[in-house]
Amino acid sequence: MRHQHAVIHHRGLDFWSARAAVLVIICLQLLVINNLSFGPRWLAPTVEAALLVPLSVATAWTQMQTRKAVDHEHWYAIGQLRLYIRRTALVMTGIISIMNCGSLVFLVRALLEGRAGAGTTLLVDALNIWVTNVIVFALWFWSTDRGGPPTCGLVKRAHADFLFPQMTLPDREIQGWLPGFVDYVFLAFTNATAFSPTDTLPLTQRAKLLMMAEAMISLLTIALVAARAVNILA
């Protein structure tokens, strides 16, 4: 029988993929052409980096401790630390979400007031906001589904927020399958392009609200900002 905590040992790549995704977002925020940020351009990336560094250190330390844990007390201590890491990660994801929504609001306002930049810069900034939107909601989905990474694989499937197609297959090799960070990136990408669920269905109200928010931001970015930029170019 597989140890109940064995999932933690092969989930390390997901944590580092999520940390890398935050680095991509920081780079995208620094590459915004128009003035679309709260305060100085460096403020949001600096705050996010200040949270990302201790998160990465704590994640690395936790993964080292999982290799040494042998009894319930060790696993309990690791679980408590992972919960603190998750809460900090949620705060960071919330900051990124607010900053990205703020950038979209500023860009739309600039369009409506007729003081936006050239069409090319609008297209680049719209694409920047859209890509950031996909990544940040992949982080939201990954951080909330099944109680988040700290409890992923340690709770019953009934507590899942999303129904992935692998979970419906009768094949024994698929039983016990758990989604990884890339699966949530794919979910966020398809939701942002189709504006609705595709192969993965939301099961909880929380998941439905998150998908609605992502689709609304994506629709606004594509339908209003990008379309206006194309008109300017034409």
mmCIF file of the C-alpha atoms, coordinates in Angstrom:
data_MODEL
# 
_entry.id   MODEL 
# 
loop_
_atom_site.group_PDB 
_atom_site.id 
_atom_site.type_symbol 
_atom_site.label_atom_id 
_atom_site.label_alt_id 
_atom_site.label_comp_id 
_atom_site.label_asym_id 
_atom_site.label_entity_id 
_atom_site.label_seq_id 
_atom_site.pdbx_PDB_ins_code 
_atom_site.Cartn_x 
_atom_site.Cartn_y 
_atom_site.Cartn_z 
_atom_site.occupancy 
_atom_site.B_iso_or_equiv 
_atom_site.pdbx_formal_charge 
_atom_site.auth_seq_id 
_atom_site.auth_comp_id 
_atom_site.auth_asym_id 
_atom_site.auth_atom_id 
_atom_site.pdbx_PDB_model_num 
ATOM 1   C CA . MET A 1 1   ? 0.000   0.000  0.000   1.00 0.00 ? 1   MET A CA 1 
ATOM 2   C CA . ARG A 1 2   ? 1.288   3.440  -0.891  1.00 0.00 ? 2   ARG A CA 1 
ATOM 3   C CA . HIS A 1 3   ? 2.166   5.564  2.107   1.00 0.00 ? 3   HIS A CA 1 
ATOM 4   C CA . GLN A 1 4   ? -0.433  8.278  2.635   1.00 0.00 ? 4   GLN A CA 1 
ATOM 5   C CA . HIS A 1 5   ? 2.244   10.988 2.430   1.00 0.00 ? 5   HIS A CA 1 
ATOM 6   C CA . ALA A 1 6   ? 4.031   9.584  -0.612  1.00 0.00 ? 6   ALA A CA 1 
ATOM 7   C CA . VAL A 1 7   ? 2.387   12.171 -2.847  1.00 0.00 ? 7   VAL A CA 1 
ATOM 8   C CA . ILE A 1 8   ? 4.483   14.905 -1.216  1.00 0.00 ? 8   ILE A CA 1 
ATOM 9   C CA . HIS A 1 9   ? 7.711   13.353 -2.463  1.00 0.00 ? 9   HIS A CA 1 
ATOM 10  C CA . HIS A 1 10  ? 6.798   13.598 -6.136  1.00 0.00 ? 10  HIS A CA 1 
ATOM 11  C CA . ARG A 1 11  ? 4.994   16.950 -5.984  1.00 0.00 ? 11  ARG A CA 1 
ATOM 12  C CA . GLY A 1 12  ? 8.167   19.013 -5.635  1.00 0.00 ? 12  GLY A CA 1 
ATOM 13  C CA . LEU A 1 13  ? 8.241   19.871 -9.341  1.00 0.00 ? 13  LEU A CA 1 
ATOM 14  C CA . ASP A 1 14  ? 4.776   21.423 -9.092  1.00 0.00 ? 14  ASP A CA 1 
ATOM 15  C CA . PHE A 1 15  ? 5.912   23.812 -6.367  1.00 0.00 ? 15  PHE A CA 1 
ATOM 16  C CA . TRP A 1 16  ? 8.900   24.950 -8.382  1.00 0.00 ? 16  TRP A CA 1 
ATOM 17  C CA . SER A 1 17  ? 6.770   25.269 -11.523 1.00 0.00 ? 17  SER A CA 1 
ATOM 18  C CA . ALA A 1 18  ? 4.457   27.593 -9.588  1.00 0.00 ? 18  ALA A CA 1 
ATOM 19  C CA . ARG A 1 19  ? 7.413   29.627 -8.339  1.00 0.00 ? 19  ARG A CA 1 
ATOM 20  C CA . ALA A 1 20  ? 8.710   29.890 -11.907 1.00 0.00 ? 20  ALA A CA 1 
ATOM 21  C CA . ALA A 1 21  ? 5.262   31.050 -13.029 1.00 0.00 ? 21  ALA A CA 1 
ATOM 22  C CA . VAL A 1 22  ? 5.463   33.922 -10.529 1.00 0.00 ? 22  VAL A CA 1 
ATOM 23  C CA . LEU A 1 23  ? 8.856   34.887 -11.963 1.00 0.00 ? 23  LEU A CA 1 
ATOM 24  C CA . VAL A 1 24  ? 7.283   35.003 -15.433 1.00 0.00 ? 24  VAL A CA 1 
ATOM 25  C CA . ILE A 1 25  ? 4.555   37.305 -14.097 1.00 0.00 ? 25  ILE A CA 1 
ATOM 26  C CA . ILE A 1 26  ? 7.162   39.614 -12.527 1.00 0.00 ? 26  ILE A CA 1 
ATOM 27  C CA . CYS A 1 27  ? 8.963   39.850 -15.871 1.00 0.00 ? 27  CYS A CA 1 
ATOM 28  C CA . LEU A 1 28  ? 5.698   40.576 -17.678 1.00 0.00 ? 28  LEU A CA 1 
ATOM 29  C CA . GLN A 1 29  ? 4.857   43.361 -15.234 1.00 0.00 ? 29  GLN A CA 1 
ATOM 30  C CA . LEU A 1 30  ? 8.219   44.973 -15.879 1.00 0.00 ? 30  LEU A CA 1 
ATOM 31  C CA . LEU A 1 31  ? 7.651   44.755 -19.645 1.00 0.00 ? 31  LEU A CA 1 
ATOM 32  C CA . VAL A 1 32  ? 4.350   46.688 -19.675 1.00 0.00 ? 32  VAL A CA 1 
ATOM 33  C CA . ILE A 1 33  ? 4.876   49.582 -22.098 1.00 0.00 ? 33  ILE A CA 1 
ATOM 34  C CA . ASN A 1 34  ? 2.198   52.056 -21.012 1.00 0.00 ? 34  ASN A CA 1 
ATOM 35  C CA . ASN A 1 35  ? 1.890   53.418 -17.484 1.00 0.00 ? 35  ASN A CA 1 
ATOM 36  C CA . LEU A 1 36  ? -0.643  50.888 -16.179 1.00 0.00 ? 36  LEU A CA 1 
ATOM 37  C CA . SER A 1 37  ? 0.466   50.135 -12.633 1.00 0.00 ? 37  SER A CA 1 
ATOM 38  C CA . PHE A 1 38  ? -0.370  51.307 -9.138  1.00 0.00 ? 38  PHE A CA 1 
ATOM 39  C CA . GLY A 1 39  ? 2.493   53.531 -8.082  1.00 0.00 ? 39  GLY A CA 1 
ATOM 40  C CA . PRO A 1 40  ? 5.983   53.046 -9.531  1.00 0.00 ? 40  PRO A CA 1 
ATOM 41  C CA . ARG A 1 41  ? 6.490   50.311 -12.095 1.00 0.00 ? 41  ARG A CA 1 
ATOM 42  C CA . TRP A 1 42  ? 8.843   48.452 -9.758  1.00 0.00 ? 42  TRP A CA 1 
ATOM 43  C CA . LEU A 1 43  ? 6.476   48.398 -6.764  1.00 0.00 ? 43  LEU A CA 1 
ATOM 44  C CA . ALA A 1 44  ? 4.403   45.287 -7.579  1.00 0.00 ? 44  ALA A CA 1 
ATOM 45  C CA . PRO A 1 45  ? 7.357   43.162 -8.806  1.00 0.00 ? 45  PRO A CA 1 
ATOM 46  C CA . THR A 1 46  ? 9.342   44.132 -5.705  1.00 0.00 ? 46  THR A CA 1 
ATOM 47  C CA . VAL A 1 47  ? 6.538   43.133 -3.320  1.00 0.00 ? 47  VAL A CA 1 
ATOM 48  C CA . GLU A 1 48  ? 6.009   39.861 -5.174  1.00 0.00 ? 48  GLU A CA 1 
ATOM 49  C CA . ALA A 1 49  ? 9.724   39.074 -5.195  1.00 0.00 ? 49  ALA A CA 1 
ATOM 50  C CA . ALA A 1 50  ? 9.905   39.866 -1.470  1.00 0.00 ? 50  ALA A CA 1 
ATOM 51  C CA . LEU A 1 51  ? 7.242   37.197 -0.886  1.00 0.00 ? 51  LEU A CA 1 
ATOM 52  C CA . LEU A 1 52  ? 8.605   34.752 -3.463  1.00 0.00 ? 52  LEU A CA 1 
ATOM 53  C CA . VAL A 1 53  ? 12.103  34.481 -1.982  1.00 0.00 ? 53  VAL A CA 1 
ATOM 54  C CA . PRO A 1 54  ? 11.068  33.299 1.524   1.00 0.00 ? 54  PRO A CA 1 
ATOM 55  C CA . LEU A 1 55  ? 8.395   31.093 -0.039  1.00 0.00 ? 55  LEU A CA 1 
ATOM 56  C CA . SER A 1 56  ? 11.013  29.371 -2.170  1.00 0.00 ? 56  SER A CA 1 
ATOM 57  C CA . VAL A 1 57  ? 13.353  28.943 0.784   1.00 0.00 ? 57  VAL A CA 1 
ATOM 58  C CA . ALA A 1 58  ? 10.559  27.530 2.962   1.00 0.00 ? 58  ALA A CA 1 
ATOM 59  C CA . THR A 1 59  ? 9.485   25.193 0.163   1.00 0.00 ? 59  THR A CA 1 
ATOM 60  C CA . ALA A 1 60  ? 13.019  23.864 -0.281  1.00 0.00 ? 60  ALA A CA 1 
ATOM 61  C CA . TRP A 1 61  ? 13.402  23.351 3.479   1.00 0.00 ? 61  TRP A CA 1 
ATOM 62  C CA . THR A 1 62  ? 10.059  21.559 3.695   1.00 0.00 ? 62  THR A CA 1 
ATOM 63  C CA . GLN A 1 63  ? 10.937  19.203 0.871   1.00 0.00 ? 63  GLN A CA 1 
ATOM 64  C CA . MET A 1 64  ? 14.201  18.358 2.625   1.00 0.00 ? 64  MET A CA 1 
ATOM 65  C CA . GLN A 1 65  ? 12.287  17.624 5.832   1.00 0.00 ? 65  GLN A CA 1 
ATOM 66  C CA . THR A 1 66  ? 9.893   15.247 4.076   1.00 0.00 ? 66  THR A CA 1 
ATOM 67  C CA . ARG A 1 67  ? 12.833  12.978 3.278   1.00 0.00 ? 67  ARG A CA 1 
ATOM 68  C CA . LYS A 1 68  ? 13.658  12.758 6.980   1.00 0.00 ? 68  LYS A CA 1 
ATOM 69  C CA . ALA A 1 69  ? 10.132  12.487 8.422   1.00 0.00 ? 69  ALA A CA 1 
ATOM 70  C CA . VAL A 1 70  ? 9.402   9.096  9.933   1.00 0.00 ? 70  VAL A CA 1 
ATOM 71  C CA . ASP A 1 71  ? 6.552   9.547  12.392  1.00 0.00 ? 71  ASP A CA 1 
ATOM 72  C CA . HIS A 1 72  ? 3.276   11.382 12.790  1.00 0.00 ? 72  HIS A CA 1 
ATOM 73  C CA . GLU A 1 73  ? 4.765   14.299 14.744  1.00 0.00 ? 73  GLU A CA 1 
ATOM 74  C CA . HIS A 1 74  ? 7.227   15.065 11.964  1.00 0.00 ? 74  HIS A CA 1 
ATOM 75  C CA . TRP A 1 75  ? 4.507   14.963 9.333   1.00 0.00 ? 75  TRP A CA 1 
ATOM 76  C CA . TYR A 1 76  ? 2.269   17.164 11.465  1.00 0.00 ? 76  TYR A CA 1 
ATOM 77  C CA . ALA A 1 77  ? 4.989   19.819 11.795  1.00 0.00 ? 77  ALA A CA 1 
ATOM 78  C CA . ILE A 1 78  ? 5.635   19.689 8.060   1.00 0.00 ? 78  ILE A CA 1 
ATOM 79  C CA . GLY A 1 79  ? 1.912   19.988 7.373   1.00 0.00 ? 79  GLY A CA 1 
ATOM 80  C CA . GLN A 1 80  ? 1.622   23.075 9.576   1.00 0.00 ? 80  GLN A CA 1 
ATOM 81  C CA . LEU A 1 81  ? 4.507   24.768 7.787   1.00 0.00 ? 81  LEU A CA 1 
ATOM 82  C CA . ARG A 1 82  ? 3.017   23.896 4.416   1.00 0.00 ? 82  ARG A CA 1 
ATOM 83  C CA . LEU A 1 83  ? -0.232  25.541 5.482   1.00 0.00 ? 83  LEU A CA 1 
ATOM 84  C CA . TYR A 1 84  ? 1.630   28.746 6.341   1.00 0.00 ? 84  TYR A CA 1 
ATOM 85  C CA . ILE A 1 85  ? 3.373   28.565 2.979   1.00 0.00 ? 85  ILE A CA 1 
ATOM 86  C CA . ARG A 1 86  ? 0.010   28.164 1.252   1.00 0.00 ? 86  ARG A CA 1 
ATOM 87  C CA . ARG A 1 87  ? -1.455  31.190 3.037   1.00 0.00 ? 87  ARG A CA 1 
ATOM 88  C CA . THR A 1 88  ? 1.502   33.329 2.061   1.00 0.00 ? 88  THR A CA 1 
ATOM 89  C CA . ALA A 1 89  ? 1.235   32.076 -1.515  1.00 0.00 ? 89  ALA A CA 1 
ATOM 90  C CA . LEU A 1 90  ? -2.455  32.989 -1.581  1.00 0.00 ? 90  LEU A CA 1 
ATOM 91  C CA . VAL A 1 91  ? -1.613  36.506 -0.398  1.00 0.00 ? 91  VAL A CA 1 
ATOM 92  C CA . MET A 1 92  ? 0.957   36.830 -3.166  1.00 0.00 ? 92  MET A CA 1 
ATOM 93  C CA . THR A 1 93  ? -1.511  35.501 -5.753  1.00 0.00 ? 93  THR A CA 1 
ATOM 94  C CA . GLY A 1 94  ? -4.093  38.001 -4.508  1.00 0.00 ? 94  GLY A CA 1 
ATOM 95  C CA . ILE A 1 95  ? -1.619  40.871 -4.929  1.00 0.00 ? 95  ILE A CA 1 
ATOM 96  C CA . ILE A 1 96  ? -0.819  39.751 -8.465  1.00 0.00 ? 96  ILE A CA 1 
ATOM 97  C CA . SER A 1 97  ? -4.537  39.529 -9.283  1.00 0.00 ? 97  SER A CA 1 
ATOM 98  C CA . ILE A 1 98  ? -5.226  43.032 -7.984  1.00 0.00 ? 98  ILE A CA 1 
ATOM 99  C CA . MET A 1 99  ? -2.289  44.487 -9.897  1.00 0.00 ? 99  MET A CA 1 
ATOM 100 C CA . ASN A 1 100 ? -3.296  42.772 -13.136 1.00 0.00 ? 100 ASN A CA 1 
ATOM 101 C CA . CYS A 1 101 ? -6.918  43.889 -12.827 1.00 0.00 ? 101 CYS A CA 1 
ATOM 102 C CA . GLY A 1 102 ? -5.685  47.396 -12.078 1.00 0.00 ? 102 GLY A CA 1 
ATOM 103 C CA . SER A 1 103 ? -3.567  47.361 -15.238 1.00 0.00 ? 103 SER A CA 1 
ATOM 104 C CA . LEU A 1 104 ? -6.610  46.340 -17.266 1.00 0.00 ? 104 LEU A CA 1 
ATOM 105 C CA . VAL A 1 105 ? -8.748  49.075 -15.689 1.00 0.00 ? 105 VAL A CA 1 
ATOM 106 C CA . PHE A 1 106 ? -6.114  51.722 -16.432 1.00 0.00 ? 106 PHE A CA 1 
ATOM 107 C CA . LEU A 1 107 ? -5.781  50.513 -20.008 1.00 0.00 ? 107 LEU A CA 1 
ATOM 108 C CA . VAL A 1 108 ? -9.540  50.528 -20.604 1.00 0.00 ? 108 VAL A CA 1 
ATOM 109 C CA . ARG A 1 109 ? -9.825  53.997 -19.065 1.00 0.00 ? 109 ARG A CA 1 
ATOM 110 C CA . ALA A 1 110 ? -7.041  55.254 -21.304 1.00 0.00 ? 110 ALA A CA 1 
ATOM 111 C CA . LEU A 1 111 ? -8.897  53.869 -24.312 1.00 0.00 ? 111 LEU A CA 1 
ATOM 112 C CA . LEU A 1 112 ? -12.198 55.458 -23.321 1.00 0.00 ? 112 LEU A CA 1 
ATOM 113 C CA . GLU A 1 113 ? -10.557 58.835 -22.655 1.00 0.00 ? 113 GLU A CA 1 
ATOM 114 C CA . GLY A 1 114 ? -8.736  58.704 -25.992 1.00 0.00 ? 114 GLY A CA 1 
ATOM 115 C CA . ARG A 1 115 ? -5.263  59.068 -24.511 1.00 0.00 ? 115 ARG A CA 1 
ATOM 116 C CA . ALA A 1 116 ? -3.960  55.564 -25.098 1.00 0.00 ? 116 ALA A CA 1 
ATOM 117 C CA . GLY A 1 117 ? -0.679  54.979 -26.829 1.00 0.00 ? 117 GLY A CA 1 
ATOM 118 C CA . ALA A 1 118 ? -0.075  53.578 -30.280 1.00 0.00 ? 118 ALA A CA 1 
ATOM 119 C CA . GLY A 1 119 ? -1.977  50.538 -31.485 1.00 0.00 ? 119 GLY A CA 1 
ATOM 120 C CA . THR A 1 120 ? 1.134   48.362 -31.374 1.00 0.00 ? 120 THR A CA 1 
ATOM 121 C CA . THR A 1 121 ? 1.791   49.132 -27.717 1.00 0.00 ? 121 THR A CA 1 
ATOM 122 C CA . LEU A 1 122 ? -1.856  48.454 -26.881 1.00 0.00 ? 122 LEU A CA 1 
ATOM 123 C CA . LEU A 1 123 ? -1.647  45.038 -28.497 1.00 0.00 ? 123 LEU A CA 1 
ATOM 124 C CA . VAL A 1 124 ? 1.507   44.198 -26.569 1.00 0.00 ? 124 VAL A CA 1 
ATOM 125 C CA . ASP A 1 125 ? 0.035   45.355 -23.257 1.00 0.00 ? 125 ASP A CA 1 
ATOM 126 C CA . ALA A 1 126 ? -3.257  43.535 -23.935 1.00 0.00 ? 126 ALA A CA 1 
ATOM 127 C CA . LEU A 1 127 ? -1.348  40.324 -24.651 1.00 0.00 ? 127 LEU A CA 1 
ATOM 128 C CA . ASN A 1 128 ? 0.729   40.904 -21.519 1.00 0.00 ? 128 ASN A CA 1 
ATOM 129 C CA . ILE A 1 129 ? -2.391  41.298 -19.353 1.00 0.00 ? 129 ILE A CA 1 
ATOM 130 C CA . TRP A 1 130 ? -4.042  38.258 -20.950 1.00 0.00 ? 130 TRP A CA 1 
ATOM 131 C CA . VAL A 1 131 ? -1.026  35.979 -20.391 1.00 0.00 ? 131 VAL A CA 1 
ATOM 132 C CA . THR A 1 132 ? -0.709  37.212 -16.811 1.00 0.00 ? 132 THR A CA 1 
ATOM 133 C CA . ASN A 1 133 ? -4.406  36.480 -16.329 1.00 0.00 ? 133 ASN A CA 1 
ATOM 134 C CA . VAL A 1 134 ? -3.941  32.884 -17.479 1.00 0.00 ? 134 VAL A CA 1 
ATOM 135 C CA . ILE A 1 135 ? -0.957  32.303 -15.196 1.00 0.00 ? 135 ILE A CA 1 
ATOM 136 C CA . VAL A 1 136 ? -2.488  33.920 -12.122 1.00 0.00 ? 136 VAL A CA 1 
ATOM 137 C CA . PHE A 1 137 ? -5.690  31.897 -12.377 1.00 0.00 ? 137 PHE A CA 1 
ATOM 138 C CA . ALA A 1 138 ? -3.665  28.729 -12.899 1.00 0.00 ? 138 ALA A CA 1 
ATOM 139 C CA . LEU A 1 139 ? -2.102  29.611 -9.551  1.00 0.00 ? 139 LEU A CA 1 
ATOM 140 C CA . TRP A 1 140 ? -5.561  30.164 -8.027  1.00 0.00 ? 140 TRP A CA 1 
ATOM 141 C CA . PHE A 1 141 ? -6.857  26.830 -9.325  1.00 0.00 ? 141 PHE A CA 1 
ATOM 142 C CA . TRP A 1 142 ? -3.742  24.987 -8.160  1.00 0.00 ? 142 TRP A CA 1 
ATOM 143 C CA . SER A 1 143 ? -3.756  26.665 -4.742  1.00 0.00 ? 143 SER A CA 1 
ATOM 144 C CA . THR A 1 144 ? -7.419  25.992 -3.957  1.00 0.00 ? 144 THR A CA 1 
ATOM 145 C CA . ASP A 1 145 ? -8.291  22.640 -5.534  1.00 0.00 ? 145 ASP A CA 1 
ATOM 146 C CA . ARG A 1 146 ? -8.527  19.819 -2.944  1.00 0.00 ? 146 ARG A CA 1 
ATOM 147 C CA . GLY A 1 147 ? -7.491  22.199 -0.183  1.00 0.00 ? 147 GLY A CA 1 
ATOM 148 C CA . GLY A 1 148 ? -4.365  23.276 -2.025  1.00 0.00 ? 148 GLY A CA 1 
ATOM 149 C CA . PRO A 1 149 ? -0.965  21.609 -2.490  1.00 0.00 ? 149 PRO A CA 1 
ATOM 150 C CA . PRO A 1 150 ? -0.392  20.965 1.246   1.00 0.00 ? 150 PRO A CA 1 
ATOM 151 C CA . THR A 1 151 ? -3.315  18.523 1.348   1.00 0.00 ? 151 THR A CA 1 
ATOM 152 C CA . CYS A 1 152 ? -3.381  17.413 -2.278  1.00 0.00 ? 152 CYS A CA 1 
ATOM 153 C CA . GLY A 1 153 ? -3.645  13.650 -2.299  1.00 0.00 ? 153 GLY A CA 1 
ATOM 154 C CA . LEU A 1 154 ? -4.390  13.475 1.434   1.00 0.00 ? 154 LEU A CA 1 
ATOM 155 C CA . VAL A 1 155 ? -8.118  14.202 1.219   1.00 0.00 ? 155 VAL A CA 1 
ATOM 156 C CA . LYS A 1 156 ? -10.930 12.335 -0.467  1.00 0.00 ? 156 LYS A CA 1 
ATOM 157 C CA . ARG A 1 157 ? -11.698 12.969 -4.102  1.00 0.00 ? 157 ARG A CA 1 
ATOM 158 C CA . ALA A 1 158 ? -15.191 14.188 -3.121  1.00 0.00 ? 158 ALA A CA 1 
ATOM 159 C CA . HIS A 1 159 ? -13.555 17.375 -1.863  1.00 0.00 ? 159 HIS A CA 1 
ATOM 160 C CA . ALA A 1 160 ? -12.177 18.199 -5.309  1.00 0.00 ? 160 ALA A CA 1 
ATOM 161 C CA . ASP A 1 161 ? -13.080 21.550 -6.863  1.00 0.00 ? 161 ASP A CA 1 
ATOM 162 C CA . PHE A 1 162 ? -12.582 20.344 -10.436 1.00 0.00 ? 162 PHE A CA 1 
ATOM 163 C CA . LEU A 1 163 ? -13.490 17.164 -12.275 1.00 0.00 ? 163 LEU A CA 1 
ATOM 164 C CA . PHE A 1 164 ? -10.664 16.268 -14.652 1.00 0.00 ? 164 PHE A CA 1 
ATOM 165 C CA . PRO A 1 165 ? -11.333 13.693 -17.402 1.00 0.00 ? 165 PRO A CA 1 
ATOM 166 C CA . GLN A 1 166 ? -8.768  11.279 -15.907 1.00 0.00 ? 166 GLN A CA 1 
ATOM 167 C CA . MET A 1 167 ? -10.924 11.075 -12.781 1.00 0.00 ? 167 MET A CA 1 
ATOM 168 C CA . THR A 1 168 ? -13.796 9.576  -14.776 1.00 0.00 ? 168 THR A CA 1 
ATOM 169 C CA . LEU A 1 169 ? -11.838 6.754  -16.419 1.00 0.00 ? 169 LEU A CA 1 
ATOM 170 C CA . PRO A 1 170 ? -12.276 3.209  -15.050 1.00 0.00 ? 170 PRO A CA 1 
ATOM 171 C CA . ASP A 1 171 ? -8.717  2.161  -15.882 1.00 0.00 ? 171 ASP A CA 1 
ATOM 172 C CA . ARG A 1 172 ? -6.908  0.956  -12.774 1.00 0.00 ? 172 ARG A CA 1 
ATOM 173 C CA . GLU A 1 173 ? -3.733  2.714  -13.872 1.00 0.00 ? 173 GLU A CA 1 
ATOM 174 C CA . ILE A 1 174 ? -5.599  6.031  -13.712 1.00 0.00 ? 174 ILE A CA 1 
ATOM 175 C CA . GLN A 1 175 ? -7.052  5.430  -10.270 1.00 0.00 ? 175 GLN A CA 1 
ATOM 176 C CA . GLY A 1 176 ? -5.417  7.658  -7.697  1.00 0.00 ? 176 GLY A CA 1 
ATOM 177 C CA . TRP A 1 177 ? -4.390  10.142 -10.433 1.00 0.00 ? 177 TRP A CA 1 
ATOM 178 C CA . LEU A 1 178 ? -3.787  13.696 -9.205  1.00 0.00 ? 178 LEU A CA 1 
ATOM 179 C CA . PRO A 1 179 ? -3.597  16.858 -11.335 1.00 0.00 ? 179 PRO A CA 1 
ATOM 180 C CA . GLY A 1 180 ? -0.308  18.726 -11.519 1.00 0.00 ? 180 GLY A CA 1 
ATOM 181 C CA . PHE A 1 181 ? 0.419   22.406 -12.038 1.00 0.00 ? 181 PHE A CA 1 
ATOM 182 C CA . VAL A 1 182 ? 0.546   21.995 -15.818 1.00 0.00 ? 182 VAL A CA 1 
ATOM 183 C CA . ASP A 1 183 ? -3.002  20.597 -15.731 1.00 0.00 ? 183 ASP A CA 1 
ATOM 184 C CA . TYR A 1 184 ? -4.180  23.788 -14.037 1.00 0.00 ? 184 TYR A CA 1 
ATOM 185 C CA . VAL A 1 185 ? -2.295  25.929 -16.559 1.00 0.00 ? 185 VAL A CA 1 
ATOM 186 C CA . PHE A 1 186 ? -4.128  24.083 -19.323 1.00 0.00 ? 186 PHE A CA 1 
ATOM 187 C CA . LEU A 1 187 ? -7.432  24.578 -17.493 1.00 0.00 ? 187 LEU A CA 1 
ATOM 188 C CA . ALA A 1 188 ? -6.781  28.316 -17.131 1.00 0.00 ? 188 ALA A CA 1 
ATOM 189 C CA . PHE A 1 189 ? -5.717  28.625 -20.780 1.00 0.00 ? 189 PHE A CA 1 
ATOM 190 C CA . THR A 1 190 ? -8.765  26.860 -22.194 1.00 0.00 ? 190 THR A CA 1 
ATOM 191 C CA . ASN A 1 191 ? -11.108 28.817 -19.921 1.00 0.00 ? 191 ASN A CA 1 
ATOM 192 C CA . ALA A 1 192 ? -9.502  32.095 -21.010 1.00 0.00 ? 192 ALA A CA 1 
ATOM 193 C CA . THR A 1 193 ? -9.879  31.230 -24.702 1.00 0.00 ? 193 THR A CA 1 
ATOM 194 C CA . ALA A 1 194 ? -13.278 29.499 -24.700 1.00 0.00 ? 194 ALA A CA 1 
ATOM 195 C CA . PHE A 1 195 ? -14.792 31.620 -21.886 1.00 0.00 ? 195 PHE A CA 1 
ATOM 196 C CA . SER A 1 196 ? -16.349 28.415 -20.519 1.00 0.00 ? 196 SER A CA 1 
ATOM 197 C CA . PRO A 1 197 ? -15.337 24.977 -19.201 1.00 0.00 ? 197 PRO A CA 1 
ATOM 198 C CA . THR A 1 198 ? -13.939 22.592 -21.797 1.00 0.00 ? 198 THR A CA 1 
ATOM 199 C CA . ASP A 1 199 ? -12.779 19.129 -20.678 1.00 0.00 ? 199 ASP A CA 1 
ATOM 200 C CA . THR A 1 200 ? -12.560 20.001 -16.961 1.00 0.00 ? 200 THR A CA 1 
ATOM 201 C CA . LEU A 1 201 ? -15.701 20.862 -15.024 1.00 0.00 ? 201 LEU A CA 1 
ATOM 202 C CA . PRO A 1 202 ? -16.018 23.028 -11.888 1.00 0.00 ? 202 PRO A CA 1 
ATOM 203 C CA . LEU A 1 203 ? -17.659 21.186 -9.009  1.00 0.00 ? 203 LEU A CA 1 
ATOM 204 C CA . THR A 1 204 ? -17.833 23.829 -6.286  1.00 0.00 ? 204 THR A CA 1 
ATOM 205 C CA . GLN A 1 205 ? -19.118 27.376 -6.092  1.00 0.00 ? 205 GLN A CA 1 
ATOM 206 C CA . ARG A 1 206 ? -15.578 28.586 -5.421  1.00 0.00 ? 206 ARG A CA 1 
ATOM 207 C CA . ALA A 1 207 ? -14.321 26.996 -8.625  1.00 0.00 ? 207 ALA A CA 1 
ATOM 208 C CA . LYS A 1 208 ? -17.219 28.403 -10.635 1.00 0.00 ? 208 LYS A CA 1 
ATOM 209 C CA . LEU A 1 209 ? -16.613 31.922 -9.332  1.00 0.00 ? 209 LEU A CA 1 
ATOM 210 C CA . LEU A 1 210 ? -12.912 31.705 -10.152 1.00 0.00 ? 210 LEU A CA 1 
ATOM 211 C CA . MET A 1 211 ? -13.639 30.517 -13.681 1.00 0.00 ? 211 MET A CA 1 
ATOM 212 C CA . MET A 1 212 ? -16.229 33.258 -14.145 1.00 0.00 ? 212 MET A CA 1 
ATOM 213 C CA . ALA A 1 213 ? -13.751 35.905 -13.012 1.00 0.00 ? 213 ALA A CA 1 
ATOM 214 C CA . GLU A 1 214 ? -11.040 34.657 -15.341 1.00 0.00 ? 214 GLU A CA 1 
ATOM 215 C CA . ALA A 1 215 ? -13.391 34.441 -18.322 1.00 0.00 ? 215 ALA A CA 1 
ATOM 216 C CA . MET A 1 216 ? -14.703 37.958 -17.659 1.00 0.00 ? 216 MET A CA 1 
ATOM 217 C CA . ILE A 1 217 ? -11.201 39.458 -17.515 1.00 0.00 ? 217 ILE A CA 1 
ATOM 218 C CA . SER A 1 218 ? -10.146 37.549 -20.623 1.00 0.00 ? 218 SER A CA 1 
ATOM 219 C CA . LEU A 1 219 ? -13.274 38.582 -22.532 1.00 0.00 ? 219 LEU A CA 1 
ATOM 220 C CA . LEU A 1 220 ? -12.792 42.226 -21.597 1.00 0.00 ? 220 LEU A CA 1 
ATOM 221 C CA . THR A 1 221 ? -9.147  42.122 -22.641 1.00 0.00 ? 221 THR A CA 1 
ATOM 222 C CA . ILE A 1 222 ? -9.769  40.452 -25.983 1.00 0.00 ? 222 ILE A CA 1 
ATOM 223 C CA . ALA A 1 223 ? -13.091 42.048 -26.964 1.00 0.00 ? 223 ALA A CA 1 
ATOM 224 C CA . LEU A 1 224 ? -12.396 45.638 -25.935 1.00 0.00 ? 224 LEU A CA 1 
ATOM 225 C CA . VAL A 1 225 ? -8.690  46.303 -25.681 1.00 0.00 ? 225 VAL A CA 1 
ATOM 226 C CA . ALA A 1 226 ? -7.377  44.092 -28.457 1.00 0.00 ? 226 ALA A CA 1 
ATOM 227 C CA . ALA A 1 227 ? -10.212 44.985 -30.823 1.00 0.00 ? 227 ALA A CA 1 
ATOM 228 C CA . ARG A 1 228 ? -9.618  48.700 -30.239 1.00 0.00 ? 228 ARG A CA 1 
ATOM 229 C CA . ALA A 1 229 ? -5.911  48.280 -30.856 1.00 0.00 ? 229 ALA A CA 1 
ATOM 230 C CA . VAL A 1 230 ? -6.585  46.502 -34.162 1.00 0.00 ? 230 VAL A CA 1 
ATOM 231 C CA . ASN A 1 231 ? -8.849  49.382 -35.202 1.00 0.00 ? 231 ASN A CA 1 
ATOM 232 C CA . ILE A 1 232 ? -6.076  51.852 -34.443 1.00 0.00 ? 232 ILE A CA 1 
ATOM 233 C CA . LEU A 1 233 ? -3.631  49.843 -36.508 1.00 0.00 ? 233 LEU A CA 1 
ATOM 234 C CA . ALA A 1 234 ? -6.095  49.686 -39.381 1.00 0.00 ? 234 ALA A CA 1 
# 
